[in-house]
């Protein structure tokens, strides 16, 4: 009966129900104002949509009168199929909530496939922990340590261009770390275990620190004028401000030569980091192409 009811709903109402499910599954909560602001509807209409969603999936949604919000039910089972890429776009950029395109593309447009996509139920558990400010128990798989158990306090998602990470405080190592989402298994929210003050993002030095980087055309590459055309470089310099936690990932993804003497060769190195000392103390600098690890003091 649920499938038949969904099929007969008007498309705008179906999109609102999808939005309700997105917020429940990936943020752990939804409120009437969320629907009102997102779709420009009145409070009564938002209440009707929430009531309809509860009628369609009574185990998916619970009302908390104290907080005047709806929470994810303990026996949640999604009504709508979703793709990781679409959910991540919605989380990162608040793109449209519909989980399938409603029309053909306006122009032919090709994008490289993302080879690494997190499993949706694991992603949902991580994003709920971030949104609700909760501790998360996980099993994590790494090359150096194999499989191990961790209690983490995640607070942000990080797209490195190759994989999605969760930035979190790790109680096991007592430091802030990046956890690859595809390497997380058996996540469990711990709502009764509140994060401690030193575990909050404002104490993550690599997250709060902003580094300023000047990128210039690589001195040893031909056609520097084409590099200037490819990038917006007033005065021949591309000035960036990045969080230290992201800087190394970004420089690797953009193939920026970070060696002091612009010594890397290859057609992919169109840009050079003018001052490698700008990465001093940046933990992700280990990922930056050509960066002289352990030589900052000498430089």
C-alpha positions as CSV (number, residue, x, y, z in Angstrom):
1,X,0.0,0.0,0.0
2,X,2.9,2.4,0.8
3,X,4.4,2.0,-2.7
4,X,1.0,2.7,-4.3
5,X,0.4,5.7,-2.1
6,X,3.8,7.1,-3.0
7,X,3.3,6.6,-6.7
8,X,0.0,8.6,-6.6
9,X,1.4,11.6,-4.7
10,X,2.0,14.9,-6.6
11,X,5.7,15.4,-7.3
12,X,6.1,18.5,-5.1
13,X,4.7,16.6,-2.1
14,X,6.9,13.6,-2.8
15,X,10.0,16.0,-2.8
16,X,8.9,17.3,0.6
17,X,8.7,13.7,1.9
18,X,12.1,13.0,0.5
19,X,13.4,16.1,2.3
20,X,11.9,14.8,5.6
21,X,13.6,11.5,5.1
22,X,16.9,13.0,4.2
23,X,17.0,15.1,7.4
24,X,15.8,12.2,9.5
25,X,18.3,9.7,8.1
26,X,21.4,11.9,7.8
27,X,20.8,14.7,10.4
28,X,18.7,12.7,12.9
29,X,16.0,15.3,13.2
30,X,13.5,17.5,11.2
31,X,11.4,20.4,12.3
32,X,8.4,22.1,10.7
33,X,10.4,25.3,10.0
34,X,12.9,23.2,7.9
35,X,10.1,22.4,5.5
36,X,8.6,25.9,5.6
37,X,12.0,27.6,4.8
38,X,13.0,25.0,2.2
39,X,9.8,24.9,0.2
40,X,8.1,28.2,1.1
41,X,5.0,26.5,2.7
42,X,2.9,27.4,5.7
43,X,3.1,25.7,9.1
44,X,-0.2,23.8,8.5
45,X,1.1,22.3,5.2
46,X,4.4,21.3,6.8
47,X,2.4,19.6,9.6
48,X,0.4,17.7,7.0
49,X,3.5,16.5,5.3
50,X,5.0,15.3,8.5
51,X,1.8,13.5,9.4
52,X,1.7,11.8,6.0
53,X,5.3,10.7,6.3
54,X,4.4,9.2,9.7
55,X,1.4,7.4,8.2
56,X,3.6,6.0,5.4
57,X,6.5,4.9,7.7
58,X,5.4,5.0,11.4
59,X,8.6,3.4,12.6
60,X,10.8,6.0,10.9
61,X,9.8,9.1,12.9
62,X,9.1,10.0,16.5
63,X,7.9,13.3,17.9
64,X,9.8,14.9,20.8
65,X,7.5,17.5,22.4
66,X,10.2,19.0,24.6
67,X,12.3,20.0,21.6
68,X,9.3,20.5,19.2
69,X,11.1,18.3,16.7
70,X,10.8,15.0,15.0
71,X,13.5,12.4,15.5
72,X,14.6,9.3,13.6
73,X,12.7,6.2,14.8
74,X,14.6,3.3,16.3
75,X,13.5,1.0,13.5
76,X,14.1,3.3,10.6
77,X,13.8,1.9,7.1
78,X,14.2,4.3,4.2
79,X,11.3,4.8,1.8
80,X,13.3,6.4,-1.0
81,X,16.4,5.0,-2.7
82,X,19.4,7.4,-2.6
83,X,22.9,7.5,-4.1
84,X,25.9,8.4,-1.9
85,X,27.0,11.1,-4.4
86,X,23.6,12.8,-4.3
87,X,23.5,12.7,-0.5
88,X,27.0,14.1,-0.2
89,X,26.2,16.9,-2.6
90,X,23.2,17.7,-0.5
91,X,25.1,17.7,2.7
92,X,28.1,19.7,1.3
93,X,26.3,22.2,-0.9
94,X,22.6,22.0,0.0
95,X,21.8,21.0,-3.6
96,X,18.3,19.9,-4.5
97,X,16.7,17.3,-2.3
98,X,15.2,15.1,-5.0
99,X,17.2,11.9,-5.2
100,X,16.7,11.3,-8.9
101,X,16.9,13.9,-11.8
102,X,13.5,15.1,-12.9
103,X,14.6,16.0,-16.4
104,X,17.4,15.4,-18.9
105,X,20.6,17.4,-18.7
106,X,20.4,20.8,-20.5
107,X,23.8,20.2,-22.1
108,X,26.1,17.1,-22.5
109,X,28.4,17.1,-19.5
110,X,30.8,14.4,-18.4
111,X,32.5,14.1,-15.0
112,X,35.0,11.5,-13.9
113,X,33.5,8.8,-11.7
114,X,34.3,8.8,-8.0
115,X,35.8,5.4,-7.4
116,X,35.2,5.5,-3.6
117,X,31.7,6.0,-2.2
118,X,30.7,5.4,1.4
119,X,28.0,3.0,2.3
120,X,24.8,5.0,3.0
121,X,23.9,3.6,6.4
122,X,27.4,4.3,7.7
123,X,27.4,7.8,6.2
124,X,24.0,8.4,7.8
125,X,25.3,7.4,11.3
126,X,28.4,9.7,10.9
127,X,26.4,12.7,9.7
128,X,23.8,12.3,12.5
129,X,26.7,12.3,15.0
130,X,28.0,15.5,13.5
131,X,24.7,17.3,13.4
132,X,23.6,16.2,16.9
133,X,27.0,16.7,18.4
134,X,27.3,13.1,19.7
135,X,30.0,10.5,20.3
136,X,30.4,7.7,17.9
137,X,31.8,4.2,18.5
138,X,33.3,2.6,15.3
139,X,35.5,-0.1,14.1
140,X,38.2,1.3,11.8
141,X,40.4,-0.4,9.3
142,X,43.8,1.0,8.4
143,X,47.0,-0.1,6.7
144,X,49.2,0.5,9.7
145,X,47.0,-0.8,12.5
146,X,44.6,-3.2,10.9
147,X,41.2,-3.3,12.5
148,X,40.7,-1.4,15.8
149,X,37.9,0.1,17.9
150,X,37.6,3.8,18.4
151,X,35.4,6.3,20.1
152,X,35.3,9.5,18.0
153,X,33.7,12.9,18.1
154,X,33.1,13.8,14.5
155,X,32.4,17.4,13.5
156,X,32.9,17.8,9.8
157,X,33.1,15.9,6.5
158,X,36.2,16.4,4.3
159,X,36.3,15.8,0.6
160,X,39.9,15.3,-0.5
161,X,38.9,14.9,-4.2
162,X,39.6,11.2,-4.0
163,X,37.8,10.1,-0.9
164,X,35.5,11.4,1.8
165,X,36.8,11.7,5.4
166,X,35.2,12.5,8.7
167,X,37.2,15.0,10.8
168,X,37.0,13.9,14.4
169,X,38.6,13.8,17.8
170,X,39.8,10.3,18.5
171,X,39.7,9.3,22.1
172,X,42.1,6.4,21.5
173,X,45.0,8.5,20.3
174,X,43.8,11.7,22.1
175,X,44.1,13.8,19.0
176,X,42.1,15.1,16.0
177,X,42.3,12.9,13.0
178,X,40.8,12.2,9.6
179,X,38.8,8.9,9.2
180,X,38.1,7.6,5.7
181,X,34.4,6.9,5.6
182,X,34.8,3.7,3.5
183,X,37.0,2.2,6.3
184,X,34.5,2.7,9.0
185,X,32.3,-0.2,10.1
186,X,29.7,-0.9,12.8
187,X,29.1,2.7,13.8
188,X,27.0,3.2,16.9
189,X,25.8,6.5,18.3
190,X,26.2,7.2,22.0
191,X,23.7,9.9,22.8
192,X,24.3,9.7,26.6
193,X,28.1,10.2,26.3
194,X,28.5,14.0,25.8
195,X,31.7,15.2,24.1
196,X,34.2,16.8,26.5
197,X,35.4,20.4,26.0
198,X,38.8,19.5,24.6
199,X,37.1,17.3,22.0
200,X,35.3,20.1,20.3
201,X,36.4,21.5,16.9
202,X,37.5,24.9,18.3
203,X,40.4,23.0,20.0
204,X,41.5,21.4,16.7
205,X,44.5,23.5,15.8
206,X,44.8,22.1,12.3
207,X,41.2,22.8,11.6
208,X,41.1,26.4,13.0
209,X,44.4,27.4,11.4
210,X,44.1,29.1,8.0
211,X,47.2,29.0,5.8
212,X,47.7,31.5,3.0
213,X,49.3,30.0,-0.1
214,X,50.6,31.7,-3.2
215,X,50.6,29.6,-6.3
216,X,52.4,30.7,-9.5
217,X,53.0,29.1,-13.0
218,X,55.7,26.5,-12.7
219,X,59.0,28.2,-13.7
220,X,60.2,25.1,-15.7
221,X,57.0,24.4,-17.6
222,X,56.4,25.9,-21.1
223,X,53.4,28.1,-22.0
224,X,53.0,29.9,-18.7
225,X,50.6,32.2,-20.4
226,X,48.2,29.2,-20.8
227,X,48.5,28.6,-17.1
228,X,47.5,32.2,-16.5
229,X,44.5,31.6,-18.7
230,X,43.5,28.4,-17.0
231,X,43.5,30.0,-13.5
232,X,42.3,33.4,-12.2
233,X,45.7,34.8,-11.3
234,X,45.8,38.5,-10.9
235,X,49.4,39.7,-11.1
236,X,50.4,36.2,-12.0
237,X,49.6,34.8,-8.5
238,X,46.8,32.6,-7.4
239,X,46.3,33.4,-3.7
240,X,44.4,30.8,-1.6
241,X,43.3,30.5,2.0
242,X,42.8,27.0,3.2
243,X,42.4,25.2,6.5
244,X,45.6,23.5,7.4
245,X,43.6,20.2,7.7
246,X,42.8,20.4,4.0
247,X,45.9,22.1,2.5
248,X,48.0,19.0,1.8
249,X,45.0,17.1,0.2
250,X,44.3,20.1,-2.0
251,X,47.8,20.6,-3.2
252,X,48.1,16.9,-4.0
253,X,44.8,16.9,-5.8
254,X,45.9,20.0,-7.9
255,X,49.4,18.6,-8.6
256,X,51.1,21.7,-7.2
257,X,54.9,21.4,-7.0
258,X,55.8,22.2,-3.4
259,X,59.5,21.7,-3.6
260,X,61.7,24.7,-2.7
261,X,63.5,24.6,-6.1
262,X,60.5,23.7,-8.3
263,X,62.3,20.4,-9.0
264,X,59.3,18.2,-9.9
265,X,59.0,17.3,-13.5
266,X,55.9,16.2,-15.5
267,X,53.2,17.9,-17.5
268,X,50.8,17.7,-14.5
269,X,52.8,20.2,-12.5
270,X,51.5,23.4,-14.0
271,X,51.6,25.3,-10.6
272,X,54.4,25.9,-8.1
273,X,54.0,26.9,-4.4
274,X,56.0,30.1,-4.2
275,X,57.0,29.8,-0.5
276,X,57.0,26.2,0.8
277,X,57.5,27.6,4.4
278,X,53.8,28.6,4.3
279,X,53.2,24.9,5.1
280,X,55.4,24.9,8.2
281,X,53.6,23.1,11.0
282,X,50.8,21.9,8.6
283,X,50.3,18.2,9.3
284,X,48.8,17.4,5.9
285,X,52.0,18.8,4.2
286,X,53.2,15.2,4.1
287,X,50.8,14.8,1.2
288,X,52.0,17.9,-0.8
289,X,54.0,16.9,-3.9
290,X,57.7,17.6,-3.4
291,X,57.4,19.1,0.1
292,X,60.7,18.7,2.0
293,X,59.6,16.7,5.0
294,X,61.6,17.2,8.1
295,X,63.6,20.0,6.5
296,X,61.5,23.1,7.5
297,X,64.1,24.3,10.0
298,X,66.9,24.0,7.6
299,X,64.9,25.9,5.0
